[in-house]
């Protein structure tokens, strides 16, 4: 089984207050993350409970040697962090506020970068007749232009995230705006009043190498992949309950009549169906390669949701460590 990277962390009751800060800072340093309030909040969750869902989500990112990005931190905190309503603010209100502030920050940065570029062009234009080589000027302009375009692209992605989350806040808060599947709230609503016998098994599915897709092709293609995987799972899982749990993770709660063997057959069939699909980029017809996911199936029944997810996660991590593209139970 995959060796957890943060498995030695003590329980919250055992953590001595003065020991937490250095451990959190060491965690941030290992991930090369600055000690911002958001990053510190995630580090605190990981150090405080190394077996919690936030720590497991971190493991899902770093298990292949990757380091956490700002996007990873935001996603993990929004899914597994303290709920905003505990502070008198609804989850949807907090999402809109958080993304609006981030959008304003990014837009301002982009404006400043663009203004800097314009001023640099004016200053350097005056030097064309002087001693500065034209090739050096061109190189400087290209570098600054690239940085500006990158920042604007990030701002555009944040705008799209905000648009989707605002749609969710204004519409059905129990469904994911991108895939139309149930979201975390939808899962909790589904479980209210549902007898343990009606929920014998639970599975967590995680798209293999999804970060590589995002890094290589961009978030637009990444979103297409998420929707494709969601549709494939929905077709294969039939009337079993399916939700997008967060990021590239999907949650399946099987109906009461489904046996372990049947659950395995359903998910393994979904895995084979997805791998058989020929996916190409719309713009170039370039093959995207084989899409796959890894999954862990665990007993639900009398367990709490957190307990069942932790058990399924452990099998999921083992499937990843074994080479991915497989279902374990």
Order of alpha helices (4+ residues) and beta strands (2+ residues): alpha-alpha-alpha-alpha-alpha-alpha-alpha-beta-alpha-alpha-beta-beta-alpha-beta-alpha-beta
